[in-house]
Amino acid sequence: MRTEDLSPRFEDLDAWPSLEAVHAMFEGQLSAVAAVREALPAIVKAGEAAAQRLAQDGRLIYAGAGTSGRIGAQDAAELSPTFDWPEERVAFAIAGGERALCASVENAEDDREAAKRALADLAVGPHDLTIGLAASGATPYTVDFILGARSRGALTIAIANNRDTPLLAAAEHPICVDTGPEVVAGSTRMKAGTAQKVVLNLLSTLTMIRLGRVYRGLMVDMRTHNAKLVRRATNMVGHLAPCDEETAKRAFDAANGDLKLAVLLARGIEIDTARTLMRRSGGRLRSALAEH
């Protein structure tokens, strides 16, 4: 597979001057990002399907092994503070368990039985969305998890860096980013890992946009757990209402930190009416404002 190939260009990499070696690795990172462009249509299809599936009460579940598993877990962890995605509606299945988030667990990626146990433990079902990541596209744990999730009715997305692989064939929405040979042969934490992170950034953010958690380019569902974020949120209210700083603060306090509700209050809408508008719109601020 191409991600494991040795590129003749880099056979003497260890003998190169450090600056030349770093230039080569940097160019590899740029090429990894550029390789994502070809996958954009597939990312769009997957993101729109994901939003439809998650519009009710389903969960977003990431599956992977090694670097790919850790990249998925990172994306999972960032959804709640950024978009107020409920913690109980995000999960991950990583080969080797949670210990594998911080250390290598030998042979875990080949453990097909562990994938079956993870499916059962998570009770994956038809309301869920599962995303499997594997640079090779052939990791047994991840392939079996996605196959099992699909058989249980879950929507399945696969992200891999080699074409025509079992993982891509297993999912309803395959996303292939062909990053080719690594500068250091087989070190898929580099080009392949970078491309996977870019794909997840695009995929999960598009999904949250389609779920109404972004308005006018702002994270209107973000959580405000510290003073800096409270200031950012009130600035958003002032920008979106629009209104002065004091009005934005009062509205934000009256809305108990609900930024979208605060925007409606800052525009002079009574709180009961504002809550009704948000409920009718399914939490989408643009729709609530249009209705008013």
N, C-alpha and C positions, 0 to 999 in steps of 0.2 A: 504494500500500500504506500501511496505517495508520502504520507506523513512520516513514514519510517525510512524512506530512501536517504542515501548519502549523496549529497550534491558534490560533484567533482570540484566545483568552485571553492568549497570550504575545506577540502581535505587537509590543508596545511594551516588551518585557522589558528591553531595553538602557537604557530611560529610567527604569526603576523604581529606587527606593532599594535599595542593596545588600542590606539585611536582608530586604526584601520579595522580591527576586530569589532569595536563598538559601532563604527559606521555601518558595517555589514549587518550587525544585529538590528540596528535602528532601521535600516532599509527593509529588513525582514518584517519588522513591526508595521511599517507603512504599507507594505504589500499585503499583509494580513487584513488590514482595515479596508484596503481597496478591493480585496476579493469579496467582501460582503456585498458590494454593489449588485453583483449578478443575482444575489439571493433576495433582493428587496421585494420583488413581487410575491415570493413565497412567504416572506415575513409578514407582508400586508394581509395575505389570505389567512395566515395562522392567527394574527392578532385580532382580526375582525371576528373569526370563528371563536376565539378565546373569549372575547367580550360577550358574545351572545351566550356562551355556556355559563359564564360567571355572573351574568346579570341576575341570576336568582340567588341560590345559597350554596353553590358549589365551591370546591376548594381548588387552589392552585398548588400542584405537587410537582416538585423537581426530583429527578432521579439521575444518578451518575456514580462514577467511581473516580478516585484519585483527584487530579486537577479539575476534571470536568464536574465532578460532584461538588467540589469546594466552590467552583464558580457559580453553580446553581444555588448553593446554600447562601452565598453572598447576595445574589439577586433577591432571593426569598426574604432575607433579613432586612433589606432596604425598602421593601414595599410598604410596611406598616408606618414608619415615620414619615416617609415621603408622600404617601397617598392615603394614609389612614386605613390601609387594608387590614381587616381584622386578623389578629394573630391566629385565631382558631380556623381561619380559612386559608392558611398557607402551611405547607409541610414539605419535607424532603426525605427522600430515601437514598442514603449514600452507602455504598458497599463498605462493610466494615463498621457501620454504625457511627455514632457521633464522635467516637475516638478518631475516626479517619478524617475529621475536619482539621485536626492539628498534627497528625502523624500518619505515615504510610502504614497501611495494614496489608501484610503480604497475602496474596492469593484471594483477597476479598472480591476482586472484580470477576473472578471465575465462579463464584458461589451462586449458582442458579437457585438453590433451595432458599438462600437468604432473600432473594428477590421475591419468591413466592410468599415467604413469611412477612416481608414488608408490605406486600399487597394486602394480605389478610389483616395485619396489625393496623394498617391505615384504613381498612374497610373501604377501599377505592370503589367508587360506584359511578353511575351514569350522570351524576350532577358535576363530577369533577373534571378538571383539566390536568393532564400530566405532560411534563416536558422532560424528555430524555436527552442527555448530552454525552457524547463520546467522540473523541477526536478520530479514533479508528473507525467508528461506526459498527464495531463488531464486539464490543464488550459484553460478555454473556449476561452479567448482572443487569445491565441497563436494557439490553434487548429483551430479556425475559420480563422485566418489569413493564416495559411498554406493551409488549404482546399481551401480558396478563391484564393490564389496565384497559386495553382496547376490548378484550373479551368481556370485561365487566361493564362495558358501555361508556367508559370515560373517553373524552376527547383527547387525542394523542398528538403531540408534536415532537419531532426528533431533530436534533441539531448535530451534524457530523461534518468531518473535514475530508472525507473520502467518498467518492461517488459509488453508487451501486452496492451499498453495504446493507447488512441485515437490519440495522437500526432504522435506516431510512425507509426500508421496505415495510417495517413493522408499523409505522405511524401513518395516520391519516394526512398529516401535514409535515412532509419531510423538508428540511432546510439544509442544503448542502453548501458549505463554504470551502471550496477547494484551495487550501493554502499551500499545498505542495510540500516539498522537502523542507525541513527545518535547517537553520544555520548550523545548529548542533544536532546532528541526526537523531531523530526520535524524541527530542526534547519538546514534546507537544504543549508544555506549559508556556511556550513562547508564541510562535505564530498562531498555532491552532487555538491556544487558550485565549489569546487576544481577540481573535475573530469570534469565538464563542461569547466572550463578554460583550462585544459590540452587538452581536445579534440579540442577546438577552436584554441589553439596554433598550434597543429599538422595539423589541417584541413586547416586553412588559410595559414600557411607557405608552406604546400605542394602545395596548389593551386598556390601561387606566384612562387614557384620553377618551376612548370610545365608551367607557363606563361613566363619563362625566366628572372625573376627578381632576381635570385640568380645565381652566377657563381663561381665555385670552393669554395663553402662555404662562399662566401662574398655577402653582400647586395649591389650589383652593381647598384641598382636603388634608393638607399637611398637619402634623401634630405639633403643638406648641408646648414643649416640655421644659423650656428654659427661657430666660429673659430675651436672649437674642431672637428666638423664634417668635415670641410674642410681639416684639417690635416689628419683625418682618411681616407678621400676619396683619397687624394694625395698619402698616403701610400699604398692604394689599387692599384692605378695606377702603382706605382713603383714596387709592388709585381707581378702584372699580366703582365706588359709589357715584361720582367722586364727592369727597367732602374734606373738611379740615381734620387735622390730627385729633383734636379733642372729640369731635363727633365720632370719628372712627373708633377711638378708645371706648367711648360710652357704648357704642353699638356692639363692639366685641365683647365687652363685659356683660351686657344684657343678653347676648346670645350664648353665654357660658363657653366662649371659646370656639363656637361653631362659625368658622369664617364665612361660609356661604350665607348662612342666616344673618350674620352681621352686616353683610353687604346690603341685603334687603332692608334691614332695620335702618341703616345709615341713609337709605334712600327715602325714608319716611314711611315705610310700610309697617302697619301694626304687627306685633309679634305673632298673634294667632293667624292672621292672614299670611304672614311670611312662612310660618310652619306649614300651612295648608298648601301654599305654592310649591314649597320644596318637596312635600310628600307627593303631590300630583305629578311633579316633574321627575320623580324617581331620583331625586338628589342632584339633578342637573341644573346648575345655576343659569346657564344660558336659556334653557326652556322656561324656568321660573320667571325670569325677567321678561321674556317674550310674552308670557301669558298675562303678566301684570300690565 
